[in-house]
Amino acid sequence: MKHYVARRSSTCTDKYTLKKSRHGTPLHTQRPLERDRSKREPIHSITKAIAVVVQRIKASASNQKAPDQNLMQSESKLIRPNALYLRKGDPLPPFNGKLRVYNMRYCPFAQRTILALNAKGLDYEVVNIDPVDQPDWFMTKSLFGQLPAVEVAVGVTLCESLVIVNYIDDVYPQRPLRARDPLRHAHDQMLIEALTPMHTVLFKLVHAPATIDENVINAYFKALTYTQEQLKKRGTTFLSGNEPGYVDYMIWPWIEKMLAFQKVDARFKFDTPSYELLTKYAQKMIEDSTVNQYAVSDEIYLEAMDGYKSGKVFEYERESSFSNYFTVKAYHRHTFFFVSAEGSRFRSPPPQMNTPSTPFQYPRIDGC
Ligand SMILES: N[C@@H](CCC(=O)N[C@@H](CS)C(=O)NCC(=O)O)C(=O)O
């Protein structure tokens, strides 16, 4: 799995030298470079010069912190919660031929896409988009300006999470996700639809908590009850059988997020005896490697949603990536840089990223 904007370096040193903070202060002022050569000892011979260089290299190596093993391990597994989000004014990263997901880390719809790709073990790149301050070119990528969108070839993009997942399932035959039996698939789709009240709850929790009333809560529990009934009726560990499949991955983002919210809002608590089967199912899902490799802790998720409510989540994300390195949580500590198609690394978007995007023309047959 490749991430366009989210590669980590084990040190955080000269990231400060190239990026400007959003508040206009050049970040290099935070870490002055050693420019005043007159203050260095003069070097009179080649041998001495080499010795001095070796000494400086050793000194700088010993100053570097040892990479955190846990971080190194998690790097291959997780899309970092605080990756850079592209926003208005940011250039379009050039398409490098790899399937690209326009993503937002906490978006349940986008999560569907990531789960499907991960379940099939596909390689892809992630370009995170700030949904509330989207770059102008994003409308050329997503019909409704929503996340997720995937770019499957230059200028050929798809949007709508279920449409995307169906496409992925059709094009990549490994580990088929959808049920082959049309009746079973129809029932799976009904279950996915039946969980719509959970979308409402999640949306309201984040954007309009004051509008949550008894009807909203009742509809939420009705959806959970239906899911549990389906589990019971199907009699398998997962809704799709002995391993998670389409229906499991398509509904999981909402169950996962409500597992977090129920901890802070008792009205939505469902890890109760009435939902024992559903709770066991959720536990099994958490243990699934596809789910697990894209998991984010409840604490981080809730923190991010708190930020979202106050319009700060993406500010937080971006600032934590570039200028507030030491104040964020341990596993937020990453340095990000751009990686070009040829593998060159840049601390800020490389100049060739300023390629104008293809103007969006509606309707298009090959995608949104
Ligand atoms: N029906 C869409 C819903 C996607 C959606 O609502 N995405 C949200 C982020 S979680 C979004 O992009 N919101 C920004 C907007 O609507 O302008 C799908 O299944 O993909």
The ligand as a Gaussian input file, in Angstrom:
#p B3LYP/6-31G(d) Opt

LIG

0 1
 N      -22.931000       8.448000      -0.753000
 C      -21.540000       8.795000      -0.636000
 C      -21.345000       9.588000       0.642000
 C      -19.933000      10.137000       0.783000
 C      -19.816000      11.260000       1.818000
 O      -20.818000      11.740000       2.372000
 N      -18.577000      11.681000       2.073000
 C      -18.336000      12.800000       2.953000
 C      -17.129000      12.562000       3.846000
 S      -17.443000      11.313000       5.041000
 C      -17.963000      14.024000       2.133000
 O      -17.234000      13.943000       1.180000
 N      -18.480000      15.188000       2.532000
 C      -18.162000      16.433000       1.892000
 C      -19.343000      16.975000       1.146000
 O      -20.399000      16.333000       1.116000
 O      -19.170000      18.059000       0.578000
 C      -20.693000       7.515000      -0.673000
 O      -21.233000       6.425000      -0.399000
 O      -19.513000       7.577000      -1.043000

